[in-house]
Every structure is written in structure tokens, then in C-alpha cells.
Amino acid sequence: MGKDPFRVRIEGPLATYRDGLAEDLLRQGYTRQTSALLVRNMAHVARWLAKNRLRPEQFTTQRLGEFLRGRRHAGRKTYVTPRGLHSVVGFLRRSGLVPPEEMKAPAPTPLNRLLEKYEAFLVQERSLCAKVVHTYRTRARRFLETTLPDQALDFGLLTMADVSSYILGEVQTSRGGGAKNKIAALRSLLRYLYVHGELERDLSGAVPSAAVWRLAGLPKFLTPDDTARLLGSQDRRTLIGCRAHAVLLLLVRLGLRAAEVANLTLDDIYWSQGELLVRGKGGRQDRLPLPQEVGEAIVSYLQRARPHSNSRRLFLNSRALHGPITGNAVSEIVRAAGERSGIAGLRAHRLRHTAATHMLWNGASLPEIGQALRQEGVDTPAIYAKVDRNGLRTICRPWPGAIS
């Protein structure tokens, strides 16, 4: 029999918690090898405490920093950050051996106080969602730190030229909707500052408009051959490939957004009715038909690849802790699948366009496409009319003077 990797000698009061830590790590999905390394690191913590004549209850956040600095000075390259030892320290904190993490409140600077009031305004008065509020606050901080670098917030020094110069520099690296969103965020901040008496005059008029024409571009989509190659690029025998296949099918067959896929829960699948509950923008909820191909891919993931977890979210990370995946993780799955299938720069939203375009080719009307994609307004799905070449030929008029 091989040597048990958890037979690690631990000194002092932490010794009796060795087996508990090992079980906790394995339960979270860490491999035996990684779990053994983390158990050894708890032994290092125990020896450090004994050397410095400290009890476990004195292992504060500050002491953790001292321990990690000592590891770095000793030339160690791994487990030298709080994140690296998060599982070990977290276990010790949950066990009551070491004190909880000490949270430092941000310094109450004038800038932080202003941003807190602005955030409250966006939530309470504008009723914006959390993601938009975070974006607006981040852009507000960037603007104020750039134009008023001393953070004294002397708004009397702010001029229309400052505003124009700042936004022109910001939008140079953005196109279309990105530039439009930056402009909207800055206008929102300036109007807030004026209405609440921080600015003597409304400077939002100094923000130039973005030249963005609605529905001006052509939607980018994959051909049926490209779609087949993309879906076939996954090795479904592996846990990661099995999950990626289910994610890609939800995107390309149902036209879901990346965040909508990430937010799916086990309770959103109505197997007997063959339906899927999708939570979209603005708290909207829709039940969509669940195609057999998609349902079979989800079943395969649940039976073969989904880690054991108390989380009700459908898709989980494959790495230890197995938390829910994010919209960014879904986008990374799409990008990686595109690279493997020879489609560089593939993004999740192109698969949404692909789903809509294939619906159109299969005879769906524009209102039906808008309903399937859960789009507000009748003109939003009209962009897909541009890719229906056969339909466009029926209404095309001959050029005057051309030979018929």
C-alpha cells in the first residue's frame, strides 16, 4: 500500500483538526494531491504559531499577513497569498480556532461619500439593476479621479472643456454601443451633480453625442456548417467538454444570452412540460420550449459531469469549491470552442444571432423571432430581415435603365 498523503505531523492545538481539514477539502472537490499540500500548509501554520508563541485565537488577519511574508522571504513560490490559503484559513475560522477576517471599511473620503450617495440615487430613484449601477459608479469614479485628481472635489474648477476632453479620450477606444454607454454614464453623473447642488451649472450639455445608428449593421452569424463544426469540437467524454456542449446548445438553439445561461437553476427546467424558464433583462421571466437535443445534453451533464454541490445553479465550475459559473465563464467557453473549431474571436452574442438567423431560414416570421429571443418592441428583430436574401429579392425593384 502506498503512503497516505494525509499522514502529516501537526503540532499543538491544530493537530486534532488535520483529518477534518482533509475531509473538508475532498468534499469541496480538491484532488487528494492538492488536499495533501493544503494539509501540509496547515502544519506550517501550526509550526509558525509555536515558534512565535502564539495561540490559534491570536492568528488574526494581520498575523496571517506576517506568516505569508515569512514564506515569501524564505523563497517559497506557492501558497504565499491569502487566496492560496483561503481554504485552510476558512476551515480554521469555521471551526472557531482562529478569529474571523477583519473587514476594513473604505476610508470616508469626500469622493467615497459622494459615490455612495450617487449609488443610492441610481438604485432608489432610477431603479437601475445592480450591473448597471456598478458600471455607472465605476465610470463616475474614473471621471472624478481623472478630472479632479486631488479628490478635494472642488467642482468649481470643473469646466465644459474638461468634460469634452475627457469623454473624447474615453470613446476613442470604443465603438458603437460601447461609446454610447460611456456617454450615458457621464451624462447621468453630471445631471446628478447639478440637480443635487454640487455643480452651479449643468455640464451635461458638454458631453457630445455618439454617432450610432440603430439597426445599421448586419448581424454576424455562423453558417450551418460552422455551427456543426463548433458543436462537434467538444470532447463530450470529458467533464468540461460535456458541460461546454450543453452550454453551446443553449446559446445556438435557444438564443440565450451568456448571463441567462449562467443564471439557470435546477428549478428552471420543467421536464414533464418540456420547458425552460429563462430570467432575462429587467427581471423578465419567460418559459421557452426545451428542444430534445438540448434536454439530452443537459441530462448528460447532470448525470456525468456536474459536481456534487448544494448549489441550485445548473452549471458549476469544474474546479474545487465548484461555485456557479458566471456570464464571463460562458463567454470563455464560447471563445475556447471557437478557437478549437477554427472560428477566431467568437463571442456568445454571435450565437444568439445565429439562432435567430436559422429560425428565419426555417420559415419563422420576425415577430416569432422577437418572441423567441424575448426582445422588446417589434423593430428589434427587424435587423434579421437583412440576412433573408430570398425574401429581399421579392421586393427588390430593378435599377432605372438597367437591362431586365
C-alpha positions, 0 to 999 in steps of 0.5 A: 500500500502506498503512503497516505498523503494525509499522514502529516505531523501537526503540532499543538492545538491544530493537530486534532483538526488535520483529518477534518481539514482533509475531509473538508477539502475532498468534499469541496472537490480538491484532488487528494494531491492538492488536499495533501499540500493544503494539509501540509500548509496547515502544519506550517501554520501550526509550526509558525504559531509555536515558534512565535508563541502564539495561540490559534485565537491570536492568528488574526488577519494581520498575523496571517499577513506576517506568516505569508511574508515569512514564506515569501522571504524564505523563497517559497513560490506557492501558497504565499497569498491569502487566496492560496490559503483561503481554504485552510484559513476558512476551515480554521475560522469555521471551526472557531480556532482562529478569529474571523477576517477583519473587514476594513471599511473604505476610508470616508473620503469626500469622493467615497461619500459622494459615490455612495450617495450617487449609488443610492440615487441610481438604485432608489430613484432610477431603479437601475439593476445592480450591473448597471449601477456598478458600471455607472459608479465605476465610470463616475469614479474614473471621471472624478479621479481623472478630472479632479485628481486631488479628490478635494472635489472642488467642482468649481474648477470643473469646466465644459472643456474638461468634460469634452476632453475627457469623454473624447479620450474615453470613446476613442477606444470604443465603438458603437454601443460601447461609446454610447454607454460611456456617454450615458454614464457621464451624462447621468453623473453630471445631471446628478451633480447639478440637480443635487447642488454640487455643480452651479451649472449643468455640464451635461450639455458638454458631453457630445453625442455618439454617432450610432445608428440603430439597426445599421449593421448586419448581424454576424452569424455562423453558417450551418456548417460552422455551427456543426463544426463548433458543436462537434469540437467538444470532447463530450467524454470529458467533464468540461467538454460535456458541460461546454456542449450543453452550454453551446446548445443553449446559446445556438438553439435557444438564443440565450444570452451568456448571463441567462445561461449562467443564471439557470437553476435546477428549478428552471427546467420543467421536464414533464412540460418540456420547458425552460424558464429563462430570467432575462433583462429587467427581471423578465421571466419567460418559459421557452420550449426545451428542444430534445437535443438540448434536454439530452445534453443537459441530462448528460451533464447532470448525470456525468459531469456536474459536481456534487454541490448544494448549489441550485445553479445548473452549471458549476465550475469544474474546479474545487469549491465548484461555485456557479459559473458566471456570464464571463465563464460562458463567454470563455467557453464560447471563445475556447470552442471557437478557437478549437473549431477554427472560428477566431474571436467568437463571442456568445452574442454571435450565437444568439444571432445565429439562432435567430438567423436559422429560425428565419431560414426555417420559415419563422416570421420576425415577430416569432423571432422577437418572441423567441429571443424575448426582445422588446418592441417589434423593430428589434428583430427587424435587423434579421430581415437583412440576412433573408436574401430570398425574401429581399429579392421579392421586393427588390425593384430593378435599377432605372435603365438597367437591362431586365 
